[in-house]
Amino acid sequence: MAERLSRRIVIIGRNGQLARELAELAWPDDLHPHFLGRGEINLFDADDIRAQLESLRPVAIINTAAYTAVDKAETERVLATLLNAEVPALLGQVTARLRIPHLHLSTDYVFAGIRDSPYREDDAVAPTSIYGQSKRAGEMALLAATTPTLILRSAGLFGRHGHNMLKTVLTLARGIQPIRMVTDQISTPTPAADLAVTLQEMAIDMIDGRALPRILHMAGQPAVSWYSFTAAILGVLHESGRTQLPDLLPARLVDLGRPAPRPRYSALDCSLAASLGYTVPDWQATLPGLMAQLGQGRIAA
Ligand SMILES: NC(=O)c1ccc[n+]([C@@H]2O[C@H](COP(=O)([O-])OP(=O)(O)OC[C@H]3O[C@@H](n4cnc5c(N)ncnc54)[C@H](OP(=O)(O)O)[C@@H]3O)[C@@H](O)[C@H]2O)c1
């Protein structure tokens, strides 16, 4: 009993969006989440990573740490590659030695985004940004892993923590300037809290010996442009009685002149994960409750 009570799952990352959602979940009594943020582990020191994980002896690892600044990555390829590819590769070696499941996060930005139907796990990748290329390099490092390994691709996380599109829109909605959002970038925005729940379920299943495909997609449905996603947020504010809202204007990716190219269409098809029993989140259903938690809007009686 005492041994079971001491089972530990290591989660790399502490203050990121997903790590904070994982920290707020209820975990089974016999599985203790142990978070390693940058204050606890030096991801630039391979010996530190190896030594810490080998002494903690976890039953699984979830790596939420990543270089996620998509535009900045265009000028910081080395750093992005280190965090998004070299660290995952090293974690892959450690998890193989410890023979424990390894859960890794990846992104819709591994796809070129030049088609009009949702991407499945086995569709060809062709990342156009440095961020996407570095994340793909991380996937490549883990595809041949000899221990149970899951690469969970998601997209456009939003929630209570960190920087995300929902919080950006809520801030802009307090102002009077028109909000410009792109109509030509279509994605599948994902409630971070729902992704954390699925990740926890998958981790527990893998610890219990369930074999999962090497890559799975999990993202909010339906696919939507950032313009329409913003309209939905403003709609909830309007329904909850906010009378003064800025105008929403359509823009095109090319008009924004951002350093990193974005996939024009990168909706993730999550039917494989759904067929395995995992719930695919509906971002529209999540929005009102989440906004109420953020003190914006209220849930209709
Ligand atoms: N955000 C999205 O829209 C999105 C979409 C698709 C996929 N993903 C993937 O999902 C995963 C989680 O994303 P997220 O949104 O939670 O990311 P995030 O909020 O940007 O958090 C990044 C995490 O990485 C850690 N980290 C970054 N640089 C570090 C460094 N130099 N040393 C140590 N730790 C460092 C941070 O550590 P601290 O905890 O110490 O701050 C933090 O926990 C990532 O793999 C990301 O690529 C994200």
The ligand as a MOL file (V3000), in Angstrom:
LIG
                    3D

  0  0  0     0  0            999 V3000
M  V30 BEGIN CTAB
M  V30 COUNTS 48 52 0 0 0
M  V30 BEGIN ATOM
M  V30 1 N -0.3850 27.2750 -26.3990 0
M  V30 2 C -0.8950 26.7420 -27.4860 0
M  V30 3 O -1.7510 27.3340 -28.1500 0
M  V30 4 C -0.4370 25.3840 -27.9480 0
M  V30 5 C -0.9910 24.8340 -29.1000 0
M  V30 6 C -0.5740 23.5630 -29.5100 0
M  V30 7 C 0.3820 22.8860 -28.7940 0
M  V30 8 N 0.9130 23.4590 -27.6880 0 CHG=1
M  V30 9 C 1.9430 22.7210 -26.9550 0
M  V30 10 O 1.4460 22.4040 -25.6750 0
M  V30 11 C 2.5080 22.4220 -24.7260 0
M  V30 12 C 2.1350 23.3180 -23.5530 0
M  V30 13 O 1.9190 24.6250 -24.0610 0
M  V30 14 P 1.5420 25.8350 -23.0860 0
M  V30 15 O 0.5690 26.6850 -23.8130 0
M  V30 16 O 1.2200 25.3320 -21.7340 0 CHG=-1
M  V30 17 O 2.9280 26.6110 -23.0660 0
M  V30 18 P 3.3540 27.8600 -22.1960 0
M  V30 19 O 2.1780 28.4130 -21.4540 0
M  V30 20 O 4.1270 28.7560 -23.0650 0
M  V30 21 O 4.3230 27.2060 -21.1170 0
M  V30 22 C 5.5810 26.7680 -21.5100 0
M  V30 23 C 6.1830 25.9240 -20.4190 0
M  V30 24 O 7.5280 25.6590 -20.8350 0
M  V30 25 C 8.3960 25.9350 -19.7620 0
M  V30 26 N 9.6270 26.5470 -20.2660 0
M  V30 27 C 9.7520 27.4030 -21.2930 0
M  V30 28 N 11.0320 27.7900 -21.4220 0
M  V30 29 C 11.7120 27.1380 -20.4440 0
M  V30 30 C 13.0730 27.1090 -20.0540 0
M  V30 31 N 13.9960 27.8320 -20.6720 0
M  V30 32 N 13.3860 26.3300 -19.0110 0
M  V30 33 C 12.4710 25.6250 -18.3460 0
M  V30 34 N 11.1680 25.6110 -18.6840 0
M  V30 35 C 10.8090 26.3630 -19.7000 0
M  V30 36 C 7.7060 26.9370 -18.8850 0
M  V30 37 O 8.2640 26.7490 -17.6200 0
M  V30 38 P 7.7890 27.4400 -16.2530 0
M  V30 39 O 6.6400 26.6080 -15.8050 0
M  V30 40 O 8.9150 27.3580 -15.3380 0
M  V30 41 O 7.4040 28.8300 -16.6270 0
M  V30 42 C 6.2380 26.5670 -19.0560 0
M  V30 43 O 5.8300 25.6430 -18.0740 0
M  V30 44 C 3.7500 22.8260 -25.5070 0
M  V30 45 O 4.4340 21.6740 -25.9220 0
M  V30 46 C 3.2060 23.5290 -26.7330 0
M  V30 47 O 4.0860 23.4560 -27.8320 0
M  V30 48 C 0.5260 24.6810 -27.2360 0
M  V30 END ATOM
M  V30 BEGIN BOND
M  V30 1 1 1 2
M  V30 2 2 2 3
M  V30 3 1 2 4
M  V30 4 1 4 5
M  V30 5 2 4 48
M  V30 6 2 5 6
M  V30 7 1 6 7
M  V30 8 2 7 8
M  V30 9 1 8 9
M  V30 10 1 8 48
M  V30 11 1 9 10
M  V30 12 1 9 46
M  V30 13 1 10 11
M  V30 14 1 11 12
M  V30 15 1 11 44
M  V30 16 1 12 13
M  V30 17 1 13 14
M  V30 18 2 14 15
M  V30 19 1 14 16
M  V30 20 1 14 17
M  V30 21 1 17 18
M  V30 22 2 18 19
M  V30 23 1 18 20
M  V30 24 1 18 21
M  V30 25 1 21 22
M  V30 26 1 22 23
M  V30 27 1 23 24
M  V30 28 1 23 42
M  V30 29 1 24 25
M  V30 30 1 25 26
M  V30 31 1 25 36
M  V30 32 1 26 27
M  V30 33 1 26 35
M  V30 34 2 27 28
M  V30 35 1 28 29
M  V30 36 1 29 30
M  V30 37 2 29 35
M  V30 38 1 30 31
M  V30 39 2 30 32
M  V30 40 1 32 33
M  V30 41 2 33 34
M  V30 42 1 34 35
M  V30 43 1 36 37
M  V30 44 1 36 42
M  V30 45 1 37 38
M  V30 46 2 38 39
M  V30 47 1 38 40
M  V30 48 1 38 41
M  V30 49 1 42 43
M  V30 50 1 44 45
M  V30 51 1 44 46
M  V30 52 1 46 47
M  V30 END BOND
M  V30 END CTAB
M  END
